[in-house]
Amino acid sequence: MATLTINLPETVDIDKRHLSMLVASKLYEQGRVSLGQASDIAGLTKRSFIELLSDYDVSVFNFPASDLSIDMEQYATKQAGEI
């Protein structure tokens, strides 16, 4: 895993754990890392990471609504073919 150094003004009051969670949750939300990778970035277990995602307004169900529509259409087509 790569190490990133960030220089922040002293006026920014944020601890390392919160910053790691911000980065990890955003990367996960964007689909750039998996749940396991994001939890590693945050330094948490998958379970703990999942429990904290809502604090960062990120859903654990990381897929667009359009994917759900496609899945529903495919399911309906499959069901119609079995009748």
Backbone as a ProteinNet text record, in pm:
[ID]
protein_1_A
[PRIMARY]
MATLTINLPETVDIDKRHLSMLVASKLYEQGRVSLGQASDIAGLTKRSFIELLSDYDVSVFNFPASDLSIDMEQYATKQAGEI
[TERTIARY]
84.9	0	90	53.6	130.2	103.3	201	186.9	172.8	78.9	51.6	74	147.7	169	91.7	12	-68.7	-29.8	-0.6	28.6	-98.4	-145.2	-265	-229.3	-301.9	-278.5	-307.3	-238.6	-258.6	-399.1	-467.3	-604	-704.3	-664	-751.3	-737	-844.7	-843.5	-906.8	-824.4	-873.2	-769.6	-817.5	-722.3	-699.6	-593.2	-551.6	-659.9	-725.8	-828.8	-947	-991	-1103.2	-1064.5	-944.4	-898.2	-888.7	-838	-830.1	-969	-1064.6	-1201.6	-1264.9	-1237	-1288.2	-1237.7	-1108.6	-1048.4	-1102.5	-1103.4	-1148.2	-1294.5	-1379.1	-1522.2	-1548.4	-1475.5	-1493.5	-1445.9	-1330.8	-1281.4	-1377.5	-1433.5	-1530.5	-1657.3	-1704.9	-1826	-1809	-1691.1	-1662.5	-1635.7	-1627.5	-1601.7	-1456.4	-1368.2	-1226.5	-1153.9	-1212.1	-1157	-1271.5	-1237.6	-1338	-1363.9	-1462.5	-1493.2	-1374.1	-1310.7	-1194.4	-1077.7	-1054.4	-945.3	-973.6	-1097.8	-1134.8	-1120	-1160.5	-1146.3	-998.8	-913.9	-769.2	-713.8	-757.5	-712.7	-750.8	-872.5	-921.2	-861.3	-796.7	-737.8	-841.6	-949.6	-1061.2	-1093.6	-1168.9	-1223.2	-1334.6	-1370.7	-1480.7	-1607.3	-1634.2	-1756.4	-1757.6	-1647.8	-1640.4	-1653.8	-1589.8	-1597.8	-1742.4	-1810.5	-1950.2	-2035.6	-2012.2	-2090.5	-2069	-1951.5	-1921.2	-1956.9	-1983.1	-2011.1	-2125.9	-2229.8	-2344.6	-2307.4	-2208.7	-2162.2	-2102	-2061.8	-2001	-2094.1	-2222.5	-2325.9	-2290.5	-2236.1	-2201.2	-2276.5	-2341.8	-2414.5	-2320.6	-2342.7	-2263.8	-2300.6	-2422.4	-2468	-2421.6	-2304	-2235.2	-2257.9	-2379.5	-2406.5	-2516.7	-2516.2	-2615.7	-2755.3	-2856.7	-2995.4	-3023.2	-2953.4	-2974.1	-2939.2	-2841.2	-2807	-2922.5	-2993	-3107.8	-3217.1	-3240.6	-3341.4	-3306.3	-3181.7	-3136	-3154.6	-3117.1	-3133.5	-3279.9	-3367.3	-3511.4	-3565.1	-3519.8	-3562.8	-3514.9	-3390.7	-3336.2	-3410.8	-3444.6	-3519.1	-3656.7	-3725.4	-3859.4	-3855.3	-3753.1	-3737	-3715.5	-3633.4	-3606.3	-3732.5	-3807.1	-3930.2	-4033.2	-4044	-4138.8	-4101.9	-3974	-3928.7	-3955.1	-3971.9	-3996.2	-4143.7	-4230.5	-4375.7	-4424
-116.7	0	123.7	223.2	347.4	434.4	515.6	609.7	749.8	825	959.8	1057.3	1162.1	1266.3	1390.2	1443.7	1561.6	1671.8	1788.2	1904	1987	2000	2077	2198.8	2307.3	2422.5	2385.1	2448.6	2418.8	2453.9	2536.8	2574.9	2463.1	2363.8	2249.7	2151.2	2136.5	2048.9	1914.8	1820.7	1689.6	1585.5	1476.9	1373.5	1273.8	1198.1	1104.4	1002.2	951.4	849.3	903.5	1024.4	1085.3	1112.5	1162.6	1189.9	1061	955	825	774.9	794	749.9	833.4	963.5	1049.6	1003.3	978.1	935	798.1	704.9	568.6	565	638.5	636.6	700.5	805.8	871.5	781.3	717.8	625.3	508.5	459.2	349.2	395.8	513.6	568.5	583.8	623.4	642.3	510.8	400.9	271.5	250.3	330.5	319.7	213.9	177.9	70.8	-17.4	-140.8	-233.6	-203	-268	-251.6	-291.9	-403.9	-450.1	-353.4	-299.7	-203.3	-75.2	-30.9	91	73	-42.8	-66.1	-70.9	-124.3	-124.8	17.7	101.8	241.1	312.1	283.9	347.9	285.6	169.8	102.3	36.7	-9.5	-69.1	-207.6	-283.6	-408.2	-373.2	-467.6	-441.8	-405.5	-478.2	-452.4	-310.2	-268.9	-133.3	-27.9	-52.9	41.1	54.7	-57.2	-55.8	22.8	-0.1	68.5	219.7	265.2	408.4	477.6	401.1	462.1	562.3	531.7	622.9	757	759	885.2	977	918.7	993.3	1001.9	972.1	976.6	890	772.1	677.1	547.5	494.7	369.4	250.9	146.7	24.9	-41.5	-16.3	-69.7	26.3	-0.7	92.7	61.1	84.8	70.7	168.5	218.4	317.2	256	339.4	294.7	235.3	282.6	229.8	80.7	37.4	-104.7	-186.2	-131.6	-200.5	-216.2	-113.6	-120.9	-229.5	-236.4	-338.8	-477	-493.1	-622	-663.3	-568.1	-598.3	-640.7	-573.3	-609.5	-749.7	-780.1	-912.4	-1020.3	-991.8	-1086.8	-1109.4	-1001.3	-1013.6	-1094.2	-1073.1	-1147.3	-1295.5	-1324.8	-1463.6	-1530.3	-1459	-1515.1	-1541.4	-1451.3	-1466.1	-1588.4	-1614.9	-1729	-1861.2	-1860.8	-1984.1	-2018.9	-1927.5	-1952.9	-2034.1
0	0	0	-77.8	-86.4	36.3	70.7	180.9	122.8	178.5	131.7	246.9	221.6	321	278.4	370.1	340.7	437.6	385.1	468.2	482.4	605.5	633.6	717.9	698.3	784.7	930.8	1021.6	1163	1209	1132.8	1169.1	1142.3	1064.5	1037.3	1152	1226.6	1344.1	1306.9	1261.9	1222.6	1263.3	1320.6	1361.2	1247.4	1259.5	1154.5	1124.1	1227.1	1206.3	1126.6	1159.6	1087.3	941.6	919.7	784.3	702.3	763.9	695	658	747.5	720.6	609.3	608.6	501.3	364.2	355.7	229.7	188.8	282.6	252.1	209.9	280.6	247.6	111.5	79.7	-50.5	-165.1	-146.4	-250	-268.7	-158.6	-167.7	-238.3	-202.5	-264	-415.2	-457.7	-600.4	-672.9	-597.8	-659.9	-697.8	-642.4	-677.7	-595.2	-479.5	-396.8	-348	-315	-261.8	-114.4	-59.2	82.7	168.8	135	209.5	201.3	81.9	64.9	143.1	138	210	360.8	410.5	554.3	594.3	506.8	532.8	537.2	442.4	439	569	615.4	738	863.6	848.4	964.1	1052.8	990.1	1063	1009.3	1086.7	1034.2	936.1	851	757.4	833	939.6	1017.3	1073.5	1132.5	1189.1	1080	965.2	853.8	806	790.1	747.3	846.6	975.5	1077.7	1075.3	1033.3	1031.2	900	794	663.5	668.4	742.6	746.8	809.5	898.5	957.1	851.1	738.6	629	507.7	531.5	426.4	305.6	332.7	227.2	254.9	153.2	166.2	145.6	223	204.5	71.8	25.3	-103.1	-210.4	-260.6	-347.5	-495.2	-540.5	-682.4	-720.1	-843.1	-883.7	-897.1	-881.2	-892.4	-1030	-1131.8	-1266.8	-1272.5	-1193	-1188.3	-1132.9	-1034.3	-977	-1081.4	-1160.1	-1266.1	-1367.1	-1405.3	-1500.5	-1440.5	-1312.8	-1245.1	-1239.8	-1212.7	-1205.6	-1342.6	-1447.2	-1582.9	-1619.5	-1585.5	-1614.9	-1536.1	-1412.8	-1330.4	-1389	-1429.9	-1488	-1617.3	-1700.1	-1823.9	-1795.6	-1697.5	-1658.9	-1606.2	-1524.2	-1468.3	-1577.2	-1674.3	-1784.7	-1870.2	-1883.3	-1962.5	-1894.8	-1761.9	-1688.6	-1679.1	-1718.5	-1707.4	-1823.3
[MASK]
+++++++++++++++++++++++++++++++++++++++++++++++++++++++++++++++++++++++++++++++++++

